[in-house]
Amino acid sequence: MCEFEEFLFACNHSVVKKKSYCHFARNDPIHQCFGVKVLKR
């Protein structure tokens, strides 16, 4: 499960950035994450 972090701004704009890769994405040459994406706040 790749972990993502969401930044919410006062203007209702949000940015999602990758916090950490899952085991499969770390071992993939292009770091593709096909599993569940977990949003960490």
Protein Blocks (a to p, Z undefined) as FASTA:
>chain_A
ZZddddddfkopacdddfbdcfklmmpmnlpafbdcdddZZ
